[in-house]
Amino acid sequence: MTNEQWINIGLVVLLAAGLWVWLSISEGDVFVDPLNMKRDRVPLSVTEQINQGRTLAPEFEDALGGRMRGVPQDRVSQIGRLLLERLLSLEQQIESETGQSPNWTVHPFRFQVLNSEEINAFALPDGSIYITAGLLNQMNSDDQIAGILGHELGHVVLRHTARAFETAAKGDILLWALGNVFSSELTNDIASGLNILFQLSFSREQESKADAFGYVLTCASNFDPSGLKEVFELFQQLDPGTTPEFLRTHPIAGRRIDQLEGLTCQFPVSSVLRLAGN
């Protein structure tokens, strides 16, 4: 290998490292993680998260049958409102004790039922939280609905949707750096595979933490938190169990039920350290 090639490799590595560090320390949005009450950050500002969510919302809504109105929507909106009121109360309590807001309710949250028979629920980075009619029809109680909405609220409060940008960007940096250094199709395939597995693992960790958040918030909001466990039992019945957990973005339903054992109605969650992959 020539000196010029070594210099090019060095420049690529330095640039990639610089971009990686910038993503890791950029403080576009600073908040307090309710699971451990420690300061955290993501590169995207709240404004950027809101703009990103509002851009994505019409596409998701159209793909899943559009918005529903009437009794199902009113029911979901009411349950969501009760969860938000409790979250705001907890946020104000923290602010009065510390003199600083944990920034849990800075997003313009809204709860929407989508007219689709697909069984799904998800959140966008602006605080838009969706549940499909297909999933809602499987629910037997407000406690179960609260568990689902609390879980999705957790993804937004914990900035999981915003952090996905950071994870994807770091993966792209890895692929770009390895591709430029080694210029090998095989190397690119290996790097791509490692990037996919890295993002899957990160997503499983997010799901476990959102489970913990949803459990605590529903309990603190005077819903029966066992409703979330009942939802996972439903997922367990629907889950064909053919894909190894290591390659799933969501932990296996039975494992998610086990992870909720020992949680209480209060933040922080001391057992969260064992929730994901330990």
N, C-alpha and C positions, 0 to 999 in steps of 0.2 A: 504494500500500500504506500502511495506517495505521500510526501509531506502535505501537498495541497489537499489530498483526500482526508488526511488526519485533521487538518485545519477546518475543513468543511464539517466533519463529524463533530468537532469541538463546538463550532458555532451552532449547529443544530441542537446539541445537548444543552448548551447554555440557554438558548432561546426557549426550548421546551421547559427547562427547569424554571426559568423566569416566569413564564406564563402559568405554570403549575402553582408556583408560590403566590403569584398575584391572585389567582382564584381562591387560594386557601386562606388568604389574609384580608381580602377585600371586604369591607364592611358596608355594603349597600343598605343592609337592614340588620339592625342589632335588636335582640330580644332576649327574654329569659326563658329557658327551657323549663316548662312546668314539671317535668318528670324528675329533674334533679336540682332545679332552682339555680342553675348556673347560666352565666351570660353566654350567648351564642350569636352566630352571624351567618349571613348568606350574601353572596355578591350582588344579587338583584335587589334594588330598592323596592319599597312597598309600591310605589307608583309604577315601576316596571312590572311588578307582579300583577297589579291590577290591569294594566294595559295588555299584558300577555293573556290573562284570563278572558278579558272581554273580546279579544281577537279570536280566541279558540271557541268561546261559548256557542256562537251561532252554528258552527260546523258540527259540534257534538249534539246540539239540540235537534238539528235537522236529521242527523244520522239515526237518532233514536226516537223518531216519531213526533217531535215537537213537544211543547209544554202542555201539560194537562191543567184543567181548572176544576172547580167544584169541590165536593166533599173530600176526596183524597188529598187534593192540594191544600185545602184549609187545615186538614189534620196534620200534615207534615209541617206546614208553616207554624202552627201553634206549638208543636213539640220542639221545633228548632228554636222558636222564640224563647221558650222556657230554658233551654240549654244555654242560649246566649246571655240571658239575664243572669243566670248563675255564674257564668264565666266572667261577665263584667263585674259582678259583685266580688268575686275572688281577685280579679285584677285590681280593683279599687282598694281592697284590703291590703294587698302587697304594696301598692303605691303609698298608702298611708303609713305603713310600717317602715318602708325603705326610702321614701321620698322620690322614688323613680318608678315609672310605669313599666311593667314587664312586656307591654306591647302585644297583648293577646287578642285584642279586638280592633286592631287597626284596619282590618280588611272589611269591605262592605258586604258582609255575609248575606246570602239569600239561599233559600231552600226550595228546590223545584222538583216536581214529579214529571217524568218523561213518559210519553205514551208509547211504550215499548214493552213487549212481552219478555224481552231479554232480562235475565236476573242479574242486576248490576247496580252498583252505587259508586260514585266517584266524586272527587273535588277538583276544582280548577284553582290556579294560584291566586285569583282575585277574591276567593271566598265563595264562589258559586258551588253549591253542594247539590248533587243530583241523586235521586233514587228512581229507578224505573218502576212502572206499574207492575211489571212481572215480579219484581222482588217484593214490592209493597203488598201484593196479593198473597204472598206466602207468609206474611206477618200476622200473628195472632193477638198482638197486644201493643199498646203504646210503648211499653218498656223495650220491646224488641226494636221498634222503629227508633226510639231514642238511642239505643246502643249503636245502631248503624250510623245515625246522624252524628253522634258523638265521636265515633271512629273517624268519620270523614272530616269533622271539625279539627280533629287532632292532626290530620295531614297538613291542614292550612296553618294552624297555630304553631306547629313544629317546623313549618317551612319546608315540608318534604317536596311539595311540587316545585318550589323555588330551588331547592337543593338538587333536584334532578338535573337542572341546567348545569350546575357546577360539575356533577358527576359525568354527564354526557360530554361536557367540554374537556374534562381531564382525559376521558377515554379517547377523544379525537386527537388530543395532543400526543398521547401514547402511540396511537396508530401512525400519526404523521412522523414522529421522531424515529420510530423503528423502521418505517418505510424508507425514510431518507438515509438512515445510517446503513441499512443492510441491503436495500433495493432488491429484496427477494420476495417472490410471490408466496412462497411457503412461510416466510417470516411474517408477512402481512396477514396470512390466514391464522397463524398462531396468535398474533397480537389481537386480531379481531375476536377470536374465541375467548382470550383472557379478558378482554374488555366486556364482552357480554356477560361472562360469569361474575365479574366484579360488580356490574350494575345489578344483576339478579340478587346477589348477596346483599347489596345495599338496600334493595327494595324489600327484601324479607325483614331486614332490621327495622325499616320504616313501618312496615305493617305491624310488627310486634309492639312497637312504641305507640302507634296510633290505637291499637287495641287497649293498651294500658291507659292512655289518655281518655278514650271513650268510656271505659269502665268507671274510672274515678269521677268523670264529669257527670255521667248519668246518675251515679250513686249520690253525688253531692247535690244534684238537682231533684232529689226525691223520687227518682224512678228506681225500679228494681234492677240492679246491675246484672242480675242473672239473665235478663233479657238478651244481653250480648252473647252469653254462653249458649242460649237457646238458638240464636242465629247461627252460631258455629256448628251446632248439632245438625241444623238444617243443611249447612254447607257440606257437612260430613256425609249426609245421605246422598247429596247430589254429586259428590266428588268421586269420580271413577277410580282414583287412586293408582293410576297407571304411570304417572310421571314421578320420578324420584324427587324427594323434597329439595335436594341440592340444586335442581334445575327449575324450581318453581319460584315465581315472583312472590307468591303468598305462602306463608308457612302452612303445613297440613292442618286441617281444621281441628283434629284431636289435640295436636300440640298447642294450638292457640288456646284451647280451653284450659289445658294444664297450666299455661303461663299466667292465667288470670288468678290462679289460686294464691291466696294470701294478700291480695290487694285490698285496700280500704277505700274510704270515701274522701281521702285527703291527698293533696300534693305536698311534698314530692313523693315519688314512688321509689322506695328504697330497693325494691326487688327488680327494678328495670334493668339493672346491670346484667341480670341473668336471662333477660327476655330474648335476646337475639343471638342465636348461634353459639351460646355457651353450654 
